[in-house]
Amino acid sequence: MTAPQPIKIAILAMGGEGGGVLADWIVDLGEHNGHIAQTTSVPGVAQRTGATIYYVELYPRAQAERDGGTPVLALMPLPGDVDVVLASELMEAGRAVQRGLVTPERTTLIASTHRVYSIAEKTAMGDGRVDGEQLLAHAEAAASRFVRFDMARAADEAGSVISAVLFGALAGTGVLPFSRAQFEATIERGGVGVKASLKAFGAAYARAGDGADPAPAAPSGPTAVAEPRDERVRALLARVAQSFPADAKSVLVEGVRRLIDYQDPAYAELYLDRLARIAQLRLDGEPLLPETARHLALWMSYEDTVRVAELKTRATRFERVRGEVRVADGQLLAINEYMHPRLQEICETLPAALGRWLERSGWPRRLVERFTRKGRVVTTSSLRGFLLLYLLAGMKRWRRSSLRFADETQRIERWLAQVEATAAINPLLAVEVARCQRLVKGYSDTHARGLRNFEALMTAVQVAGAALAPATLRELRDAALADEHGDKLRATLARHALA
């Protein structure tokens, strides 16, 4: 005869999501309803390099009394031996599956479908995001029952936190031997944020029976676009509509919008002037113009100190941060920015002649390096910190005279000339040349590494000429994005005799 087993529950949650509160609720629920309960936790490290795993075991008190002793409960979950897994985010559900905590014979998996990207995904030089559809498919195959929906959104709509939504979904599945009233009484005993938590609980309880997000509603029709009030903007949009092919118009409109926001309408006009050269090539059926348009807009809106300061002092950013941390009326919010501008970034912000002089100078360079050796914390929510960055953002009007602008203009023009020259030989290869702009991104060391890899690929294009296959250049670009040290790129260049 098989001995009675505890109910085994694993919770995977990130910092600030209330995973500990959820574990405490489950323990309180069990203890107030005839069960012996135990909870332990194994903390993760930092933000999104690993979630904390909370583990709860519940054992009926009446059964323990019949057994004549106190049950020995485990301190951590074991693969293949978990009844319920609750994951606060889709990647954490994937981690649970990978660890073997989810099994088709036994485990009910309850997970949110939203994504909070991990450190590895964010720091990848290319697109390091894990495919969410694959995560869902693996979780579906691994679990006995898979309950999922966007629980972060449900929490926001209720004005609560995701732990309350997970608790409601757990109750809605019916996998625990407790009634809805017993679950709700547990929240009420907590005494903190009861109203919002019960609202989130109720919404999740109702959705848990469905098990998944409903299919998205079909779009009702095209959304009307407001007519720009600025005459210069209207002229730019009219130029896009009249002078460029239909398959590129949506990308060009977004590029114009981005560069007006970045600089001004005149800068967006320069963007269209540059693209007019590509449009004149008349390469029907090839995506050269849309691809060049997309990557040119990204390159022309490069990140410099002025752009960073401007983004950090926008009213919309303060509103977003207040919403993310759920600042209540009467509460004060302090935002501390860690900033560490290097000498090179300072030189690039100065007028071109002055910036080049400072880079090559003696004691003035050493003096600036002395004061920039350590980073600084700027409190942008204070008047002093805000004005410091606001004044720096105001240098946007002089950006065209800066050293960085001069350098980026030269690089962009060389890249466009290479795209044009390659298109005359091999249009498909020209598309891959345009896509190589993906390597040029970020700032500081990230920008320097990407630019170095980009220059290596452009040299390979110039050396090989028509003999270089588009697939080979694509392989080289993927190798450059594979690691930040460039080892794989050097190996791939050597293998193709392009080093």
N, C-alpha and C positions, 0 to 999 in steps of 0.2 A: 504494500500500500504506500502511495506517495505521500510524504510528509507535507503538511501545509506550508506554503511559501509566503513570504512578505510580498506586498505590492511594491514594485521597484520603479521609481520615477527619476529620470535624469532631466535637468534643465540646463540648457546652454544659452547664456545671455551675456551681452557686453556691458561694460561699465555704464551706470546711469540709467539702465533700463528696468531696474527693480527686480532683478533675478533673486536677490536675497529676500526681498519682500514676498515674492511668489513662493519661494521655498518655505518661508515662515508661515504663510497662509495655509499651505498644504499640511504642515505639521500641526498647526492650530486646529484645522479642520478635522484631522484624524484624532487628535487628543480629546477634542470635545465630543467626539462621536464614537467612542468605544474602541479606539485603536492606540497602540503604542507606536510612537513615531521617533525617527532619528534623522537628522540632516547633517551633511558635511559639505564642504566646498573645496574645489581645487582652483585657485585663481589663475587667470590667464596673465599674459604680459603685455602691457601697453594697450593702446587703442587698435583694435582689429588685427593684432598679430595672433590673437587667440582669446576666445571667450572664457569666462569663468564657468566651470561645470559645478552645478549644485546637484546633490544626490539625496533623495529622500526615500526611506523605506517605512512602510506602514504594516503593522501586524495586529490582527484582532486581539483585543485584551481578553475576551472570553476564551479564545482558543489558547492563549498563553496560560490562563488559569487552569484550563483542562489539562494542558501539558504538564502542569505542575512546576513551572519555572519561568524565567525571563528569557525571551528570544535573543539570540545573538544576531545583531543587524550589521550589515556590511558598511564599510566606509567609502567605497567608491564603486561605480558601475563596472560590470564586466561585459565583454562582448558576448552577444547572444543571450544575455540574462537581464533584459530590461523590458518592462511592460509598457511604459509610456515615456516618450521623449518629447520635450517641449523646446522649440528653438525660436529665438527671438528674431531671426533673420535667415534668409534662404541659404547663405553660405554655411551658417552654423548647422543647418539641417544636413547639408552635404558633408560636413565634418563628422557629424554623428553617424551617418551612413558609412563613411570611410573607416571610422573606428570600430565598426561592427556592432554598435549599440542598437541599430535598427534591424530587425529580422522579420521576414514575411510570415513566419509561423506564430509570431507573438506580439510584436510591437505596434502600438498606435503612435503615429508620428503627428504632432501638431506643430505647424511652423508658419511663420509669416513669409509672404512671398516678396516683400520689399528687399532691396539690397543696400547695404552699407559697405562700400568697397574696402577691401583689406589693404594693408600697407603694401603688400607685394603687387596688388593690382594697380595701386596708385603710382608706384614708383617705376613700373615697367616703362621702358623707353618707347615701346609701341603700345598697341591696345592690349593691355594685360587683363582685361575683364574676363571673368569666367562666364561661359554661356549659361544664362539662367534657365533656358529651356532644357538643357542637359541635366542641370541640377534637379529640376522638377521630375524629369523622366527617371533618373536614378533613384530619387526618393520614393517615387510611386512604385517602382519595382521592388524596392527593399522593404517597404512597410506592409504590415497586415492591413492597416487602414491609414490613410493619409488625409489629414484635415489641414487645409491651407487657404489663406486669403491675406490680403494686405492689412496686417494688424497694426502697423504704424499709422496708416491712414485712419483706421477705426479708432485708435487711441486719440489722434488729433481731433477727430470729429466729436469725440466725447469730452475733450478737454482733460484727458487722463494720461496714464502711461501704459506701455505695452504689457506690463505684468498683469494688469487688470483684464486686458483682452485675452491673454493666454489662459488666465484663470477661468474666464467665461467659456472659452472654447473647450477647456478640459471638462468643465461641468456638462457642456452640451453634448459631448461624445458619449457620456454615460458609462465610461470605463471604470469609474470609481464608485464604490457602494454608498454614495451619499446623494441626498436630494438637492434640488436647486436651492431650497430654503436654507439648508445647512451651509451651502457655499456662501450665500448672501449674508448669513449671520456671521460668518468668519470675517468678511469685509467690514461689517458694522462694528465688530469687536475691535478692529484695528484703530478706529476712531480718527483717522487722518484721510482727508480727501474722499470721504465716504460717498457723497452724492455723485461725483464724477466717476469714481471707480465702479459704482453700481450701474451707472449708465453704460460704461464701456463693457462691463460684464454682461449686461442684458443683450447688447447688440451682438457680442461674440457668441453668446449662448444660442441665439437664434440662427446664426450663420453656420455654426459648427455642424449642424445636421446636413448642410449642403456639401460640405467637404472641400469646396474649391471656389475660386472666384467665378462669378458669372461671366458669360461671354460678353465682350465689349459691345456696346450699342453701335449700330451702323451710323456713320456720319449723316447728318440731316441734309447737308449740302455745303457748297463752298462758303467760307466765311468772308464777309465783306471786309475789304481793307479800307481804312480811313484815308481820305485824300490828304496828302501832306500840305501843311499850311505854308511852308517855306517854298518860295518860287524856285530856288536853286535845287531843292530836292525833287520837286516835280519835274524839272528839266532832266535830271539824272535818270529818273524812272522812265521818262518818255524816250530817252536815248536808248536805254536797255530794251524797251519794247520795239523800237523802230530799227535798231542797228545790229541786233544780235539774234542768232537762231533760237527757236522756241525751246529746244532741249537744254539750253544753258540759262534761260531767263531766271528761273527760280534761284539758282545759285548766285547769279549776278546781283539780283535784288538783295539777297541776304548779305552779300559782300559789300554792297553800297551802304546798307544799313550799319554794318559793323564798322566800316571805316569812317562814316560820319560820326558815329559815337566815339570812335578812337581819336579822331582829329577834327575834321571839318568837311564840308561838301567839296572843297577844292581837292582834298586828298582822295576822296571817292572818285572825283573826275579823273585824276591821275591813274587810278585803278582801271577805269574803263579805257583810257588811252592806251595803257599797256596791253589790255586784252584785245583791243581792236587789231593789234598786230597778229595775234593768234587767230582771230576770226577771219582775217584776210587769207589764211592758208586754205580755207574751203575744203577741209578734210571731212567730207560727208560720211556719216556712219561711224566715225571714230570719236571717242569721248575726250579728245584732247582739250577742247575749249572748256567744258564743265570742270574737268580735273584741274586745269591750270587756274581757272577762276577761283575754285575753292582754296587751293594751296596758296595762291597769290594773296588772297584776302587774309589768310592766316599769317603769312610772312609780313605783310605790310602792317599788321597790328601786333608787331613783336612786343614782348614784355620788357619794359624798361622801368627805371625807378619812378618816372613820372606817372606811368600807367598804374603801377602798384599803389602809389599814393592816392591817385584819383579813385580807384576802386575801393580803397579802404575808407574813404571819407564820404562815400555816397550815402544818401539818406536811406536808399533801399537796402543797403548792407546792414545798417543799424536796425532797420525793421526786421530783416531776416534773422539776425542774431537774437533779437528780443523774442521773436517767435520760437526759435529753436530751443532756447533755454526757458521759455514760458515765464517771462517776467510778469509778475502780477502788478496791479496798480499799487503805487506807493513804494515799490521796490526799486533800488538803485542798481544799475548795471555798470560794471567796469570792464572794458575791453583792453587787454594788454597785447600789443603786437611786438613780437621779437624780430628785430631787423638788424642785419649785419651787412651793410653795403661795403663791397671791396673797393680798393683803389681804382680798379678798372671801371667799375660801374659809376664811380664819381667822375672820372675823366670823361666817360661816354655821355654824361649828362651835361657837361660844360660845352660851350661853343667849340667847334672843331679845332681851331688853331690853339686855343688855350688848353684843351684836353690833350692834344698831342704833345704840347710843351710839357705839361705836368707829368705825362707818362715817361718822358725821356729825361726829366730834370734830376738833379741830385738831391740836395737837402730838402727842397719843397716836397718832393715825392716821399722821402723818408719821414718827414713831419706828418704828412697826411696818413701814411701807413701806421704811424704810432698811435694816432687817434682813432683809427679804424680797426685796430688789432682785435678788439672785443666787440661783441654785439651790444645792442642797446634795446631796452624795453621802452616802447612808446605807448602811453595810455591814450588811445584815440577817443575815449569817452570823456577825457578831461579837456578843458579849453586849451591848455598849452599844447598837449599832444595833438589835438585836432588841428590847431592852427599851423603847427609845424608841417604836417602832411598836406594840409590844404594849400599852403604856400608852395610846397614842392609840386603839387598837382597843377598849380597855376602856371608852371613853366611849360605846360603843353603848348602855349602860343609860340614859344621859341624852339620847339622841338626840331623844326626843319634846319636850324642852324647848329644842332648838336653834333658831336663826333659820332655818336651811335647812328644817327640818321644818315650821315654821309657814308658810313661803313655799310649799313644795311642796304642803302640804295645801290651801291656798287655791286654787292652780292646779288641782289635781285635782278639787276640788269644783266649780269653775266649768266645767271640761271635762265632767264627768258631767252637770251641769245642762243644758249645751248639747246633749249626746247625748239626754237625755230630752225636751227641748223639741223638738228636730228630729224625733225619732221620732214625735211626735204629728202632724207635718206630712207627713213623707216618710221612711219607714223605711230606704229605700235610701240616702238622703242621710245619715241618722244613722250608718249603717255607715261611710261615708266620713269622717264627723266623728270617730268612734272611731279610725279608722286614722291620723288626723293626729297622734296621739301619737308616731308614728315620728320626727317632727322633733325631739322633746325627748330628747336623749341626751348621753352623755359628761359632761365637766366643763370648767371654765375657758372659754376662748373658744368651743370647740365647742358647749358647752351654751348659751352666750349667743346665738350665731347661730341655733341651732335653736329656742330659745324665741322669739326675735324673729320668725322665720318662722311659727312656730305661732300666735302672737298675730295676725299679719297674716291668716292663714287664718280664724281664729275671728271676726275683725272682718268679713271678707267674708261669712261665713255669717250673721252677725247682720244685716248690711246688706241682703243679697239675700233672705234668708228663703226662702219656698217657691219663688221664681223661680230659685233656684240649682239647676242640674242636678247629680246625683251625678257624672256624667262630667266636669263642669267643675271640681268640687272635687278630683277625682282628678288632673286635669291640673295644677291649681295645686300640689298636693302633690308631684307628680313634678318640677315646675319648681323647687320649693323644695329638693328633694334633688339637683338637677342641678349646682349650683355653690355654693360656700361664700360668695360675695360677695352673693348674692341678686339678681343682675342679671336672670336669666331669670324669677324670680318676679315682679319689678316689671314686666317687660315683659308677662308673661301677665296680671297683674292689670289693667294698663292696657288690654290688648286686649279684656278682658271688661268694661271700664268699672267695675271694682271697686276701683281705686286710690284 
